[in-house]
């Protein structure tokens, strides 16, 4: 009888209270729309047995959580272990028709006795599109902040904007750590100067998953676009090429659930390699092949197979593929990708191409290098890379004639051993992170470009 009244209560209160939190969640996965399925009952969370669990059930879970389309029904064991092994299993034999708004509307058996946690159900949904974006910056994790409302994008006034707000933006976008709160004016001009300013006085505590969860003032009247907020986040490393001669050539690996694994060559085409090269900030894709000999092939997980990209995607995660970890491949079928190496240097405003202010090309944009920590070994690498002989000492008077740069400062705290073939092989801070101004731009003189002094 008690169970009967519990069910009556659940069915009568669930779907009608649209603002109530969902009674289901996905835990221990890479994002809130993938993981082990848990349901809530009387304030306690329990798992779901995967007896009878199928895509229609996952469709309902995805809908209830406001995620995208259902993509898979993995075992809950694919995810991190339970925080409490004594956690209860609440339901089994879930039977949804796929149209329900909440899992509690589906037929099910409660109080399970014939399942163990090795049979916990999992779900994979597409991540819902974020309601925030960073635009006009060098990559998707840096730029002017814009938020979406009713299908329209507007900017954010920087009144009260701080690092806690940026932390939330970075988290919502799946980027790395928050690194800065630049003015939106640092980036390329707005495509539409009549674009609206949607919010100001954003006040996050830094733990929210989405910017919309933070306190804010909407419909702004006392800001202009000169006060647009910006954000800098680290670029998360989810793709890499290893075992090759540089970062733009090698065996393809992807990160899933904080573990690196290889990609099977089955179904792999040059269009997918284009996405990888773009994501890594390398040049165009030049070669794909089956990798490798026994000494250089992968040793761990094989995450992906049958990857299908159009070639226009910004991230390999946006391409279609088989379910992570489910394939019949061996490491003899690991994928090898080669891209053009885009790391270029130049010396500008000098008497020859072998003297001048040092600039490096990154993401298609030229920028200067800060002189913090800069010395003879660093100049030696630059001169060698440019084919300009050896560095020479030049008095400060000759160096001062060079006009400082006015664009990006790409590199800071560069440290070389002097033996490197490329400045890229030297240690340096992350691209774009510095504490410099253009008065500290590096100027280099090589023997073949000695100035008249």
BASE-303164 format. One record per residue (C-alpha): residue number from 1; residue in one letter; x, y, z. Coordinates in nm, 4 decimals. Layout:
BEGIN
k	r	X	Y	Z
NUM	A	X	Y	Z
...
***
This chain:
BEGIN
k	r	X	Y	Z
1	X	0.0000	0.0000	0.0000
2	X	0.2841	0.2391	0.0847
3	X	0.4384	0.1813	-0.2575
4	X	0.0997	0.2476	-0.4229
5	X	0.0685	0.5885	-0.2528
6	X	0.4296	0.6694	-0.3411
7	X	0.3564	0.6052	-0.7072
8	X	0.0342	0.8100	-0.6969
9	X	0.2285	1.1002	-0.5455
10	X	0.5082	1.0714	-0.7986
11	X	0.2790	1.0619	-1.1013
12	X	0.0612	1.3482	-0.9761
13	X	0.3460	1.5893	-0.9009
14	X	0.6150	1.5048	-1.1578
15	X	0.5213	1.6387	-1.4997
16	X	0.3111	1.9300	-1.3833
17	X	0.5835	2.1172	-1.1928
18	X	0.7893	2.2490	-1.4807
19	X	1.0231	2.4478	-1.2573
20	X	1.1017	2.1583	-1.0223
21	X	1.4459	1.9991	-1.0611
22	X	1.4580	1.6761	-1.2623
23	X	1.4325	1.3477	-1.0762
24	X	1.7053	1.1941	-1.2887
25	X	2.0711	1.2755	-1.3421
26	X	2.3749	1.1412	-1.5289
27	X	2.6861	1.1138	-1.3143
28	X	3.0587	1.0415	-1.3437
29	X	3.0633	1.1130	-1.7170
30	X	3.2539	1.3790	-1.9145
31	X	2.9612	1.6249	-1.9046
32	X	2.6120	1.6526	-1.7584
33	X	2.4520	1.4859	-2.0625
34	X	2.6438	1.1586	-2.0368
35	X	2.7044	0.9136	-1.7543
36	X	2.5584	0.6568	-1.5182
37	X	2.1813	0.7025	-1.4719
38	X	2.0570	0.7870	-1.1227
39	X	1.7028	0.8636	-1.0048
40	X	1.5914	1.0484	-0.6924
41	X	1.3468	0.9208	-0.4339
42	X	1.2718	1.0927	-0.1037
43	X	1.5926	1.2967	-0.1258
44	X	1.8134	0.9933	-0.1927
45	X	1.9775	0.9036	-0.5239
46	X	1.9908	0.5460	-0.6537
47	X	2.0957	0.3742	-0.9754
48	X	1.8895	0.2060	-1.2494
49	X	1.9346	-0.1596	-1.3470
50	X	1.9914	-0.2012	-1.7210
51	X	1.7462	-0.4922	-1.7581
52	X	1.5304	-0.3839	-2.0543
53	X	1.7125	-0.0480	-2.0842
54	X	1.7040	0.0838	-2.4418
55	X	1.7204	0.3948	-2.6596
56	X	1.3591	0.4946	-2.5922
57	X	1.4396	0.5155	-2.2222
58	X	1.7485	0.7251	-2.2990
59	X	1.5374	0.9571	-2.5180
60	X	1.3238	1.0381	-2.2141
61	X	1.6262	1.0958	-1.9903
62	X	1.7786	1.3321	-2.2476
63	X	1.4510	1.5226	-2.2787
64	X	1.4063	1.5559	-1.9026
65	X	1.7592	1.6913	-1.8602
66	X	1.7259	1.9415	-2.1447
67	X	2.0031	1.7688	-2.3393
68	X	2.0104	1.6916	-2.7097
69	X	1.9285	1.3719	-2.8961
70	X	1.9806	1.0277	-2.7450
71	X	2.3063	0.8784	-2.8723
72	X	2.3720	0.5578	-2.6781
73	X	2.2947	0.3128	-2.3964
74	X	2.6369	0.2326	-2.2504
75	X	2.6924	0.0295	-1.9372
76	X	2.7262	0.2444	-1.6274
77	X	3.0532	0.0603	-1.5652
78	X	3.2180	0.2671	-1.8395
79	X	3.2184	0.5622	-1.6031
80	X	3.4089	0.6367	-1.2838
81	X	3.3310	0.4074	-0.9893
82	X	3.0397	0.4865	-0.7599
83	X	3.1216	0.7260	-0.4791
84	X	2.9394	0.4867	-0.2446
85	X	2.9350	0.1173	-0.3330
86	X	2.6433	0.0725	-0.0912
87	X	2.4243	0.3028	-0.3017
88	X	2.0852	0.1454	-0.3669
89	X	1.9446	0.0307	-0.7011
90	X	1.5987	0.1869	-0.7180
91	X	1.4406	0.0640	-1.0432
92	X	1.4701	-0.1935	-1.3223
93	X	1.2750	-0.3063	-1.6299
94	X	1.2128	0.0546	-1.7355
95	X	0.9767	0.0619	-2.0338
96	X	0.9267	0.4022	-2.1998
97	X	0.7572	0.4635	-2.5326
98	X	1.0013	0.7504	-2.5940
99	X	0.7502	1.0366	-2.5847
100	X	0.7359	1.0921	-2.2070
101	X	0.8698	1.4144	-2.0592
102	X	1.0098	1.2500	-1.7461
103	X	1.1426	0.9052	-1.6633
104	X	0.8988	0.8773	-1.3745
105	X	0.6145	0.8603	-1.6300
106	X	0.7486	0.5324	-1.7724
107	X	0.6514	0.1839	-1.6586
108	X	0.9129	0.0317	-1.4293
109	X	0.9725	-0.2104	-1.1440
110	X	1.0820	-0.0582	-0.8130
111	X	1.2783	-0.2018	-0.5199
112	X	1.5139	-0.4233	-0.7185
113	X	1.6533	-0.7485	-0.5778
114	X	1.8089	-0.9297	-0.8753
115	X	2.0558	-0.6687	-1.0076
116	X	2.4044	-0.5598	-0.9041
117	X	2.5942	-0.2393	-0.9758
118	X	2.7739	-0.4187	-1.2601
119	X	2.4378	-0.3825	-1.4394
120	X	2.3881	-0.0086	-1.3784
121	X	2.2374	0.1696	-1.6795
122	X	2.4137	0.4504	-1.8627
123	X	2.3011	0.7128	-2.1127
124	X	2.4652	0.9299	-2.3747
125	X	2.2855	1.2415	-2.4981
126	X	2.4094	1.5179	-2.7215
127	X	2.5149	1.8181	-2.5186
128	X	2.2606	2.0982	-2.5385
129	X	2.4000	2.3990	-2.7268
130	X	2.5478	2.6535	-2.4848
131	X	2.3696	2.9851	-2.4407
132	X	2.7006	3.1695	-2.4391
133	X	2.9807	3.2040	-2.6923
134	X	3.3129	3.3841	-2.7356
135	X	3.3482	3.5603	-3.0697
136	X	3.6069	3.7433	-3.2820
137	X	3.8990	3.5963	-3.0857
138	X	4.1829	3.3719	-3.2056
139	X	3.9988	3.0522	-3.1044
140	X	3.6649	2.9371	-2.9606
141	X	3.7848	2.9735	-2.5996
142	X	3.8738	3.3421	-2.6194
143	X	3.6875	3.6496	-2.7363
144	X	3.4017	3.8905	-2.6782
145	X	3.1266	3.7361	-2.4641
146	X	2.7827	3.6963	-2.6213
147	X	2.4695	3.5370	-2.4773
148	X	2.1669	3.3977	-2.6608
149	X	1.8074	3.4953	-2.5930
150	X	1.5128	3.3852	-2.8075
151	X	1.7418	3.2986	-3.0962
152	X	1.9224	3.6344	-3.0915
153	X	2.2787	3.6967	-2.9701
154	X	2.3719	4.0006	-2.7616
155	X	2.6788	4.1204	-2.5736
156	X	2.7488	4.1477	-2.1997
157	X	2.8379	4.4749	-2.0278
158	X	3.1582	4.4473	-1.8230
159	X	3.0175	4.6259	-1.5171
160	X	3.1105	4.3909	-1.2315
161	X	3.2616	4.1348	-1.4701
162	X	3.5332	3.9288	-1.2996
163	X	3.7217	3.5989	-1.3005
164	X	3.4396	3.4059	-1.1323
165	X	3.2112	3.4987	-1.4211
166	X	3.4771	3.3878	-1.6701
167	X	3.5159	3.0560	-1.4833
168	X	3.1489	2.9821	-1.5517
169	X	3.1765	3.0792	-1.9186
170	X	3.4796	2.8527	-1.9610
171	X	3.2986	2.5634	-1.7919
172	X	2.9837	2.6067	-2.0020
173	X	3.1855	2.6073	-2.3240
174	X	3.3903	2.3035	-2.2273
175	X	3.7091	2.5077	-2.2306
176	X	3.9931	2.4926	-1.9808
177	X	4.0760	2.7160	-1.6855
178	X	3.9785	3.0836	-1.6783
179	X	4.2810	3.2987	-1.7628
180	X	4.1618	3.6559	-1.8046
181	X	3.8877	3.9201	-1.8268
182	X	3.9936	4.1334	-2.1242
183	X	3.7870	4.4113	-2.2718
184	X	3.5788	4.2977	-2.5662
185	X	3.7371	4.5862	-2.7579
186	X	4.0599	4.3866	-2.7886
187	X	3.8928	4.1695	-3.0496
188	X	3.7771	4.2315	-3.4052
189	X	3.4918	4.4847	-3.4382
190	X	3.1317	4.3730	-3.4041
191	X	2.9801	4.2394	-3.7243
192	X	2.6722	4.4493	-3.6435
193	X	2.7196	4.7700	-3.4451
194	X	2.3436	4.7717	-3.3724
195	X	2.3721	4.4437	-3.1826
196	X	2.1978	4.4640	-2.8458
197	X	2.3579	4.4498	-2.5015
198	X	2.1552	4.1904	-2.3122
199	X	2.2948	4.1795	-1.9574
200	X	2.5159	4.3610	-1.7081
201	X	2.6205	4.3310	-1.3422
202	X	2.6739	3.9558	-1.3766
203	X	2.7493	3.8045	-1.0359
204	X	2.8565	3.4379	-1.0349
205	X	3.0030	3.2506	-0.7399
206	X	3.2174	3.0533	-0.9860
207	X	3.0608	2.7107	-0.9316
208	X	2.7652	2.7427	-1.1703
209	X	2.7509	2.5226	-1.4811
210	X	2.5922	2.7915	-1.6993
211	X	2.6036	3.1718	-1.7055
212	X	2.2246	3.1841	-1.7010
213	X	2.2359	3.0485	-1.3437
214	X	2.4200	3.3598	-1.2200
215	X	2.2586	3.6751	-1.0831
216	X	2.2437	3.9473	-1.3462
217	X	2.0592	4.2571	-1.4640
218	X	1.8810	4.2260	-1.7982
219	X	1.7788	4.4898	-2.0532
220	X	2.0760	4.7217	-2.0098
221	X	2.0462	5.0964	-2.0692
222	X	2.3663	5.2486	-1.9255
223	X	2.6356	5.0600	-2.1205
224	X	2.7870	5.0958	-2.4661
225	X	2.9760	4.8454	-2.6783
226	X	3.3028	5.0026	-2.5600
227	X	3.2244	4.8219	-2.2331
228	X	3.1604	4.4765	-2.3823
229	X	3.3002	4.1968	-2.1650
230	X	3.5634	3.9533	-2.2871
231	X	3.6934	3.6205	-2.1612
232	X	4.0082	3.4144	-2.2012
233	X	3.9975	3.0408	-2.1258
234	X	4.2614	2.7771	-2.1801
235	X	4.2050	2.5582	-2.4843
236	X	4.1324	2.2052	-2.3613
237	X	4.3606	1.9442	-2.5107
238	X	4.1303	1.6724	-2.6445
239	X	4.3220	1.5805	-2.9608
240	X	4.6939	1.5281	-3.0159
241	X	4.9412	1.3795	-3.2632
242	X	5.2190	1.1788	-3.0981
243	X	5.5272	0.9889	-3.2051
244	X	5.5988	1.2154	-3.5019
245	X	5.8689	1.4734	-3.5767
246	X	5.6579	1.7610	-3.4419
247	X	5.3216	1.8453	-3.2938
248	X	5.1563	1.8498	-3.6388
249	X	5.2511	1.4953	-3.7434
250	X	5.1938	1.1681	-3.5639
251	X	4.9629	0.8997	-3.4337
252	X	4.6193	1.0435	-3.3626
253	X	4.4956	1.0252	-3.0038
254	X	4.1794	1.1652	-2.8439
255	X	4.0984	1.2212	-2.4776
256	X	3.7789	1.0724	-2.3322
257	X	3.6985	1.0411	-1.9619
258	X	4.0421	1.1933	-1.8882
259	X	4.2208	0.9091	-2.0674
260	X	4.4054	0.9212	-2.3983
261	X	4.3308	0.6580	-2.6610
262	X	4.3890	0.6000	-3.0304
263	X	4.1559	0.6261	-3.3308
264	X	4.0966	0.3316	-3.5639
265	X	4.1658	0.3892	-3.9334
266	X	3.8346	0.2184	-4.0248
267	X	3.6185	0.4784	-4.2003
268	X	3.8847	0.7502	-4.1705
269	X	3.9102	1.0034	-4.4550
270	X	4.1038	1.3205	-4.5338
271	X	3.7990	1.5316	-4.4393
272	X	3.8375	1.4097	-4.0796
273	X	4.2103	1.4865	-4.0885
274	X	4.1232	1.8433	-4.1945
275	X	3.9257	1.8825	-3.8715
276	X	4.2145	1.7497	-3.6627
277	X	4.4658	1.9838	-3.8271
278	X	4.2350	2.2818	-3.7803
279	X	4.1686	2.1932	-3.4170
280	X	4.5425	2.1724	-3.3440
281	X	4.6114	2.5059	-3.5103
282	X	4.8253	2.3327	-3.7731
283	X	4.8168	2.3866	-4.1480
284	X	4.6236	2.1874	-4.4046
285	X	4.6044	1.8088	-4.3858
286	X	4.8612	1.6478	-4.6168
287	X	4.8591	1.2759	-4.5341
288	X	4.6612	1.0029	-4.3612
289	X	4.7774	0.6459	-4.3299
290	X	4.7620	0.3389	-4.1149
291	X	5.0036	0.3578	-3.8251
292	X	5.2543	0.2160	-3.7101
293	X	5.5268	-0.0367	-3.6377
294	X	5.5168	-0.2246	-3.3082
295	X	5.7516	0.0227	-3.1400
296	X	5.5429	0.3323	-3.2133
297	X	5.1815	0.2094	-3.2240
298	X	4.9461	0.2804	-2.9342
299	X	4.9372	0.0572	-2.6283
300	X	4.6215	0.1574	-2.4425
301	X	4.2587	0.2246	-2.5271
302	X	4.1153	0.2526	-2.8783
303	X	3.8461	0.5166	-2.8349
304	X	3.7045	0.5860	-3.1810
305	X	3.6305	0.4150	-3.5106
306	X	3.4181	0.4932	-3.8168
307	X	3.4678	0.8678	-3.7732
308	X	3.2766	1.0663	-4.0354
309	X	3.3358	1.4417	-4.0793
310	X	3.2305	1.6901	-4.3441
311	X	3.5629	1.8691	-4.2986
312	X	3.3964	2.1909	-4.1813
313	X	3.3678	2.1002	-3.8112
314	X	3.5697	2.2981	-3.5566
315	X	3.6205	1.9980	-3.3280
316	X	3.6528	1.6242	-3.3897
317	X	3.3872	1.5737	-3.1204
318	X	3.1345	1.7300	-3.3599
319	X	3.1858	1.4514	-3.6154
320	X	2.9828	1.1313	-3.6236
321	X	3.1542	0.8195	-3.4930
322	X	3.0966	0.4850	-3.3321
323	X	3.0387	0.4792	-2.9568
324	X	3.3573	0.5547	-2.7631
325	X	3.5394	0.2355	-2.6713
326	X	3.3161	0.0050	-2.8778
327	X	3.5030	-0.1341	-3.1812
328	X	3.6767	-0.4421	-3.3155
329	X	4.0041	-0.2677	-3.3997
330	X	4.3603	-0.3449	-3.2979
331	X	4.6522	-0.1045	-3.2657
332	X	4.7745	-0.2250	-3.6062
333	X	4.4918	-0.0039	-3.7383
334	X	4.5824	0.3150	-3.5473
335	X	4.5472	0.6336	-3.7542
336	X	4.8455	0.8505	-3.8517
337	X	4.7838	1.2124	-3.9577
338	X	5.0196	1.4695	-4.1039
339	X	4.9450	1.8424	-4.1269
340	X	5.1544	2.1309	-4.2510
341	X	5.3428	2.2948	-3.9648
342	X	5.2206	2.6564	-3.9488
343	X	5.4810	2.7811	-3.7015
344	X	5.6451	3.0689	-3.8846
345	X	5.8748	3.3516	-3.7808
346	X	5.9658	3.6815	-3.9387
347	X	6.1748	3.9874	-3.8558
348	X	6.0005	4.3092	-3.9590
349	X	6.0977	4.6742	-4.0155
350	X	6.4681	4.5880	-4.0442
351	X	6.7234	4.6628	-4.3161
352	X	6.7017	4.2997	-4.4300
353	X	6.4871	3.9954	-4.3579
354	X	6.7489	3.8939	-4.1001
355	X	6.7016	4.1878	-3.8646
356	X	6.4039	4.3487	-3.7006
357	X	6.1221	4.3056	-3.4541
358	X	6.0422	3.9366	-3.4069
359	X	5.6917	3.8197	-3.4947
360	X	5.5419	3.4701	-3.4874
361	X	5.2367	3.3403	-3.6722
362	X	4.9656	3.1709	-3.4665
363	X	4.6081	3.0891	-3.5730
364	X	4.6697	3.2906	-3.8894
365	X	4.7584	3.6080	-3.6941
366	X	5.1052	3.7636	-3.6596
367	X	5.2071	3.8784	-3.3125
368	X	5.5173	3.9875	-3.1245
369	X	5.7274	3.8156	-2.8576
370	X	5.7932	3.9634	-2.5128
371	X	6.1576	3.9991	-2.4039
372	X	6.1065	3.8560	-2.0519
373	X	6.3822	3.5959	-2.0127
374	X	6.5045	3.6563	-2.3682
375	X	6.8796	3.6079	-2.4226
376	X	7.1449	3.4878	-2.6696
377	X	7.0278	3.1235	-2.6822
378	X	6.6812	3.2297	-2.7912
379	X	6.8256	3.4580	-3.0605
380	X	7.0476	3.1718	-3.1765
381	X	6.7416	2.9531	-3.2414
382	X	6.5617	3.2334	-3.4274
383	X	6.8569	3.3108	-3.6544
384	X	6.9077	2.9419	-3.7311
385	X	6.5378	2.8848	-3.8040
386	X	6.5354	3.1782	-4.0462
387	X	6.8574	3.0661	-4.2165
388	X	7.0235	3.3895	-4.1117
389	X	7.3449	3.2671	-3.9524
390	X	7.4379	3.3568	-3.5969
391	X	7.3017	3.6304	-3.3686
392	X	7.5126	3.9400	-3.3132
393	X	7.5241	4.1993	-3.0387
394	X	7.3760	4.5344	-3.1368
395	X	7.3768	4.8469	-2.9151
396	X	7.0525	4.9678	-2.7623
397	X	7.0573	5.2728	-2.9925
398	X	7.0092	5.0526	-3.2992
399	X	6.7355	4.8517	-3.1323
400	X	6.5345	5.1603	-3.0380
401	X	6.4763	5.2582	-3.4015
402	X	6.2200	4.9809	-3.4378
403	X	5.8590	5.0850	-3.3924
404	X	5.6839	4.8620	-3.1338
405	X	5.4112	4.6308	-3.2529
406	X	5.0450	4.7189	-3.2071
407	X	4.8701	4.3823	-3.2336
408	X	4.8850	4.0580	-3.0399
409	X	5.1668	3.9602	-2.8058
410	X	5.1806	3.5861	-2.8634
411	X	5.4737	3.4564	-2.6585
412	X	5.6342	3.5360	-2.3231
413	X	5.8985	3.3751	-2.0996
414	X	6.0611	3.1875	-2.3884
415	X	6.3496	2.9646	-2.2765
416	X	6.5696	2.7751	-2.5244
417	X	6.8737	2.5503	-2.4847
418	X	7.0142	2.6856	-2.8088
419	X	7.0039	2.3469	-2.9824
420	X	6.6407	2.3590	-3.0988
421	X	6.5564	2.3582	-3.4689
422	X	6.2489	2.5768	-3.4141
423	X	6.1419	2.8336	-3.1566
424	X	5.8304	2.6203	-3.1091
425	X	6.0470	2.3539	-2.9438
426	X	6.1539	2.5988	-2.6715
427	X	5.9637	2.6331	-2.3465
428	X	5.7215	2.9238	-2.3279
429	X	5.3959	3.0295	-2.1669
430	X	5.0684	2.9359	-2.3325
431	X	4.9923	3.1252	-2.6514
432	X	4.8621	3.4744	-2.5793
433	X	4.9339	3.4708	-2.2044
434	X	5.1784	3.7405	-2.0930
435	X	5.2316	4.0356	-1.8592
436	X	5.3973	4.2610	-2.1168
437	X	5.3385	4.5643	-2.3350
438	X	5.4795	4.6383	-2.6787
439	X	5.7731	4.8343	-2.5332
440	X	5.9088	4.4891	-2.4447
441	X	5.8886	4.3453	-2.7969
442	X	6.1896	4.1317	-2.8917
443	X	6.4249	4.2680	-3.1600
444	X	6.6754	4.0279	-3.3206
445	X	6.9855	4.0876	-3.5352
446	X	7.1504	3.8021	-3.7197
447	X	7.4939	3.8077	-3.8841
448	X	7.3551	3.8128	-4.2381
449	X	7.1370	4.1081	-4.1485
450	X	7.3768	4.3326	-3.9532
451	X	7.2425	4.6906	-3.9547
452	X	7.4376	5.0027	-4.0417
453	X	7.5296	5.1649	-3.7082
***
